[in-house]
Structures are given as C-alpha cells and as structure tokens.
C-alpha cells in the first residue's frame, strides 16, 4: 500500500468513530431535551449547537415550543449563533404570536442569522406599536446588514422614542450606505444623549467628510462628556479619510 493510500485509509478509520459518536450524542441529547429539569434541557441545546449534524438544528427548533420561556430563549439564541437559516420560517411565525419575550428572542435571532428572508420578516416590525420591539428591530436590521431596510430606518430616526432613534442611527452606520449622512447630520442636535452619541458613531463609521463641519460645531456646544468623546473619535476617523477617497 502506498503512503498516500495508507494515510487516506487511516483518516477514514478515524472518521468512522467520530461520526458514530456524533450520532450517539444526538440520541442522548434528544432524550435530555425531554428532561423534567429545564436547566438540563438548556444544557442539551447548548451541546446540540456544537454539533455539525443538520438533525441538531431540527431538535433545537423543536425546543422553540418548550413550555419554559428560559428554554425557548436559549433555543432562539443558539439557532441565531448557528446561523440556522432553516429556522427563519419558524421565527417568522413566532413574530405573529403574543409572547413579548418570544418575539424579542426571534427578532434578535433573525438579526444574527441575516439574509433576505430574515430582513423580510423584520422590516414590518419597525411599525410595531411597541417601542421596545421597534428598538430591538432597528438593532437587528443593523446586525443583519439589511440594505432593504435603509428607507424604513431613515424614517425611524424620527421615532417619538429616543431609544428607537438611537438604534436606527447605529443601524444606518452598520449598513454602510453614505446616503444616510444627511439624515444623520439632521439628528446631531437631538434632545437625547444616546441619539447624538449613536449619530456621531455612525457618521464616523460611514467615513464621509461632509460630516466633519457639523460634528465640529456640535463639539463646541456639547456638554455631555460621553457624547464629546464619541464626536472626537468620529472626527479623528473622518479627518483620516483622504478627500479623493470619498
């Protein structure tokens, strides 16, 4: 037997126990998902999230129907971390439900998973009657880099709740679309400290030198130290941008 063939044969022998072990883990963890102790079920979800077998995703999705909210939240978190596209439709259905906690978990998971289907499910929630839900959605859209959310996020800059405006400002920076610069500059004098901070951060991230003068003007009058620090950081980034690289 040649050296190459020997190596291939050895790797194949090593792979068989590994595959068998993972199948055994699936059976064991599947049983643990039915344990009476919810912490055992949570631990099983965490362990399933480490497996590469697609069947693990199905098992975690099934835990979104667990009778314990802690377990459902853990399942949503792990599915998001896994980037489980298969779970998007299930999360979309959860968004139609009445559980505030489950809806928020679904929003966060969809933002982590990303992609067109996730964005499609999230964008309508910027019109939710719940300010907390609008806030979470704006943040999730930024995390998912949802380009289609640009116009809705621009509108969210005028939301009557400051936390939604702040999240929208940060999300627009995440999108990286310089068309947002003028709208963001328009919020530099927002009454809320967190909004001004978010706007300054995103203007620095977008790297458009048009924001330098407005930021300098704000720095001359801004009293809050946290905001001043963010403005200074943004100005440093913007001044480092060469005019011919705009």
N, C-alpha and C positions, 0 to 999 in steps of 0.2 A: 504493500500500500504506500502510495506517495505521501510526502509530508503534508501537502495541501489537503489530500483526501482524509488523512488522519485527523487534521485539525477540524475539518468540516464534520466528520463523524463524532468527534469529541464534543463539539459545540451542540450538535443535535442531541446527544445523550444528556447534556447539561440542561437543555431547554425543556425536555420532557418532564422532569420533576417540577420545574418552575411553573409550567402550565398546569400540571396536576395540582400543585399547591394552591394556585390562584383559584381553581375551580372549587377546591376544598374550602378555601376561605369564603367563597361566595355562599356555599351551603351553610357554613357556620354563621356568617354574618346575617344571612337571610333569616335564620332562626332567632338571632338576637334582636332583630327588628320587631319581634313579637313579644319580647320580654316585658314583664309587668313593670319593671323599673325603667322609667323614662331616660335616666342617665345612661343605662346600658344601650338603649335604642340610639341615643345621641352618639355614643362612642362607636356604635356599629356604622352609623352614617359617615363619621369621620374616616373610619377604616376603609369603607367602600370607596370613598373619594380618592383613595390612594391606588386603587386597582385600575388596570387598563381595560378590563373586560367590559364591553358595552352593556352587559347584563347588570353591571353595578349601577349604571345610570338609571335603568328601569326600576331597580329596587329603591333607589333614593327618591325617584319621582313618586313611587307609591307611598313614601313617608310624608309627602305633602298632604296626605289625608289622615295623618295620625291625629288621635284625639287630644294630644298635648301640644299647646302652642309653642313651647320651647323646642320640641322635636321638629315641628313644621318649619320653624325659623331656621333651625340648624340645617335641615334638608335644603332649604332655599339657598342658604349661604354656600353650602358645599357645591350645589349644582352650578351656582354662579362661578365659583372658583374653578370648576372643571370646564367652564365654557360649554356647558351642555346644551347645544342648540336644540336637541330633541325635546328639551323641557319648555321651550318658549310657548308652545300652544297651551300647555298646562298652566303656565304663569298668566297667560292672557285670560284664561277662564277665571283664575283666582281674582284678577282685577275686576271682574264682574260681580264678585261676591261682596258680602257685607263686613267681613272681618277687617278692621283697620290695620291690625298688626300683620295679617297675612298679605294684605295689599301692599303694605310698605316693604315687606320682605321680597315680594315679587318684583316690585319696582327696582329695588337695589340689585337683585339677581339679574334682571333684564339689562340693566346698565352695565353690569360686569360682563355679561355674555356678548352683548353688542350685536351688530348686524342689522340688516334691513327689517327683518321680521320683528326684532325686539324694538327697534325705533318706531315701527308702525303701531305697536301696542302701547308705547309710552306717550307719544306726542299728544293724543287727545286728553291725557290727564293734566296737561298744563291749564286746562279749563275746569278742573275739578273744583267743587265748592269748598273743599278742604285746603286751607293754606299749607298745612303740613304736607299734604300729598303733592301739591304744586311744587313745594320746595324740594321734596325728595325726587320728583320727576325731573326738575330742571338739572339737579346734580347728576342724575342717572343719564340724562341725554348728553351731558358733557363727558361723562365717563365713557359712554359708548361712541363718542365722536360722531353723533348723528347729524350729518350735513343737512338732511331734510328738515331738521328742527331749527334751522337758522332764523327764519321769519317768526315762528312762534316764540322763540327765545328773545328776540328783539322786542316783541310785544310784552313779554314777561318782565322786561326792565321797568315797565310802568305799573307793575302789580301794586295793589294797595298794601301789601305786606312786605316789610323790609327784607325779611329772610328769603322770600322768593326772589326779590330783585337782586339780592347778593348772589344767590345760587345761579341765577340767569347770567349775571355778569361773568362769573367764573366759568360757566359752561361755554359762553361765547369765546372766551380765551382758549378753552380746550379745543374748540372746533378749528381754530387757526385761520378763520376767514376774516381778512382785513376789511371787508365791507362793514364789519361791526364797529370799526374805530369811531366813526362819527357818533353813532348811537351811544357808545360807551362814554365818550367825552361829554355828551349831554347829561350824563349821570354823575359827573365828578362832584357836583355840589349837592348831591343827595343828602337829606337830613340824617340818614343812618350811617353811622361809622363803618359798619360791616359792608355796606354797599360801596362806599368810597374806597375802602380797602380792596374789595374784590375788583372794582373797576380799574384801579391802579395796577393791580397784579396782572390783569388780562391785557391792559394796554402795553405793559412791558413785554408780556409773552408774545403779543402779536407783532411786535417789532416794527411798527410804523412810526416814523419820525414826526408825523403830523401831531402826535400826542405830546411831544416834548414841551411846547409852549404852554398848553393848558395845564399840564402837570406842574410846571414851574410856577405858574400863577397860583395854583392851589397850595403848593408848598409854602408860599409866602403868607398864607392866611390860616392854614390848617393848624388846629390846636392839639388834636389827639396824636399822641406820640406813636401809637401803632400805625396810624394812617400815614404819618410823616415818614416812618421807616419804609413802608411799602412804596410810597411815592419816590423816595430816594433810590430804592432798589430798581424801580421801573425806569427811572431816568438814567441810571447807570447802564442798564441794558440797551436803552434806546440810543443813547449817545455813542454806544459802541457799534451801532449799525451804520455802515457806510451809505451815504446818500445814493450812490449808484446801485445799491443792492435792494432798494425799495421795491 
